[in-house]
Amino acid sequence: MSKKKERKIDLNDLTPEEACKLEIAEEIGVYDKVMEGGWRVLSAKESGRIGGILSKRKRAREKQEAQNENAK
């Protein structure tokens, strides 16, 4: 198994993307599961749902930033 998958989630050293993923995990009810066993314990359906929501938020944020730049 790769080193990335073996490392525990450190709440004090999160990238912005990891923080967003944890926020989404909490919203869909799998936060405790992730904190106990890491991301690898999620089912494909749960992982896909997190990825889909993450992508949707990223697109919305980029669209908002583009609109803000056009307004200037």
C-alpha positions as CSV (number, residue, x, y, z in Angstrom):
1,M,0.0,0.0,0.0
2,S,1.3,3.5,-0.8
3,K,2.5,5.8,1.9
4,K,-0.2,8.3,1.2
5,K,-2.9,5.8,2.0
6,E,-1.2,4.6,5.2
7,R,-0.8,8.0,6.8
8,K,-3.4,9.1,9.4
9,I,-5.4,12.3,8.9
10,D,-3.7,15.1,10.8
11,L,-6.4,17.8,11.6
12,N,-3.6,20.3,12.3
13,D,-2.0,20.0,8.9
14,L,-4.7,19.9,6.3
15,T,-4.6,21.2,2.8
16,P,-7.6,23.3,1.7
17,E,-8.8,20.4,-0.4
18,E,-8.5,17.9,2.5
19,A,-10.4,20.3,4.7
20,C,-13.2,20.6,2.1
21,K,-13.3,16.8,1.8
22,L,-13.7,16.4,5.5
23,E,-16.4,19.0,5.6
24,I,-18.3,17.1,2.9
25,A,-17.7,13.8,4.7
26,E,-19.3,15.3,7.8
27,E,-22.3,16.6,5.7
28,I,-23.0,13.1,4.2
29,G,-22.5,11.3,7.5
30,V,-19.2,9.4,7.0
31,Y,-16.9,11.7,9.0
32,D,-16.5,9.3,11.9
33,K,-15.8,6.4,9.6
34,V,-13.0,8.5,7.8
35,M,-11.5,9.5,11.1
36,E,-11.4,5.9,12.4
37,G,-9.9,4.2,9.3
38,G,-8.9,6.9,6.8
39,W,-10.2,7.4,3.3
40,R,-9.6,3.8,2.3
41,V,-12.5,2.5,4.4
42,L,-15.1,4.3,2.3
43,S,-17.1,2.5,-0.3
44,A,-16.8,3.5,-3.9
45,K,-20.2,5.1,-3.7
46,E,-19.2,7.2,-0.7
47,S,-15.9,8.3,-2.3
48,G,-17.6,9.1,-5.6
49,R,-20.2,11.2,-3.8
50,I,-17.5,13.2,-2.0
51,G,-15.6,13.6,-5.3
52,G,-18.7,14.8,-7.1
53,I,-19.7,17.3,-4.5
54,L,-16.1,18.5,-4.3
55,S,-16.0,19.0,-8.1
56,K,-19.3,20.8,-8.1
57,R,-18.1,23.2,-5.4
58,K,-14.8,23.8,-7.2
59,R,-16.6,24.7,-10.4
60,A,-19.0,27.0,-8.6
61,R,-16.0,28.8,-6.8
62,E,-14.2,29.2,-10.1
63,K,-17.3,30.6,-11.7
64,Q,-17.8,33.1,-8.9
65,E,-14.2,34.2,-9.1
66,A,-14.5,34.7,-12.8
67,Q,-17.6,36.8,-12.3
68,N,-15.9,38.9,-9.6
69,E,-13.0,39.6,-12.0
70,N,-15.3,40.6,-14.8
71,A,-17.1,43.0,-12.4
72,K,-13.9,44.9,-11.7
